[in-house]
Amino acid sequence: MPAAKEDSLAKLGAWAFIIGIVIAVIAGIPGLNLPIAIVALILAILGIVVGLLNVTEKEATGFLVAAVALVLVATGLKPFGEIPTLGAVVLNIVNNIGVFMAPAALVVAIKAIWDMASTR
């Protein structure tokens, strides 16, 4: 692939990551009344883009470990959501980041399995 095309894909992947995190944070703020299904769909699409463009074969293991850690953190923070205002905001943001990263992790996991299967 030409270097210019790789560069533009890398930039697209980086922007998808930044936009996904920003949307996850903004959507976690209570009172905005954003449509949950639309936000989740946008985060999932951006997550797929991130998984396809941002994570190399060499980075796959670290990325997947971080994704699993994120899921565990989100699960462990559930009681934190009972803290008035701040707890709910933090929990919403972490859950939104999970919605964003889960499709990315799925794509990276499938790519990793494919790479392992095709090298034998």
N, C-alpha and C positions, 0 to 999 in steps of 0.2 A: 504494500500500500504506500502511495507517495507520502512524503513527510508532511506536506501541507494538509493533506486529508486527515492524517493521524493527529496533527496539531488541532485542527478544527473539531474533531471528535473528542479529543481530550478536553478542549474548552467547553464543549457542549456538556460533557459529563460533569465537569467541575461546576458549571452553572446549574445543572440539574440538582446537584447535591446542595448547593447554597440555597437555591429556591425551595427545595424540599424542607430543609431545616427551618427557613424563615416561615413557610406556610405552617409547619408543625407548631412552631412557637405562637404565631398569631392565632391559629385555630384553637389553641389551648386557653386563650383568654376568655373567661366567662362573659356572657352578656353580648357577644357579637352575633349570636344566633346564626352562625354559618351553617349551611346544609351539610350535615355530617356525611351523607353518602357521597356528595360531590367532592368534599375535601378528601375523603378516604380514597376515592378514585384517582384524584389528582396526585395524591401522595404515592399511591401504588404505581402509577405510570412513571412518575419521576424515579421511584425506587428501581423499577425495571431498567430504566435508562442508566442509572448509576451502576447497577450490577453488570450491565453489558459493557459500559464504556470506561468505568473507573478502576475496576479491580482486575489486576493482572493475575496470571497463574501463580506467580511468586507470592503475591499478597493474599491469596485466597484463604489460607489457613488462619492468618491473623484477623482477617475480616470476619470470617465465620465465628471465631472465638469471641470477637467483640459483639457480634450480633446476638449470640447466645447470652453473653453477659448482660446485654441490654434487656433482653426478655426477662431474665432473672431479676434485674433491678426493677423493672416495671411491675413484676409480680410482688416483689418485696415491698414496694411502695404503696400497695393498695391501702393498708391502714393509715398511711400518711394522708390520704385523701380526706380523712375525717377531720383534719385540722381545718378550721374555718378559713375560707378564701385562699390563702397561700397553698395549703395542701392540695386542694382541688386543682388549682392552676398547675402546680408542678406535676401532679399525676396526669392531667390532661396532656401536657406537653410531652411527657415521657411516653405516654400511650400513642400520641400522634407520631412521634419519632419511631416508635415500634412499627406502626402502620407503614411508615415510609421505608424503613430498613428491611422489613420482612420480605417483600418481593425482591429486593436487592440480594438478600441472603439466599433466597430460593434460586435465583439466576446463577449466583456464584457457586452454590452447592452443585447445581446441575452441570455447570461448566467443569468443576473440579472432578466430578464423577466421570464425565465424558473424557476428560484428559487422562485420568487414571485407566479407564477402560481401553482407550485407544492406544496407549503406549505399551500394552502387553501383547 
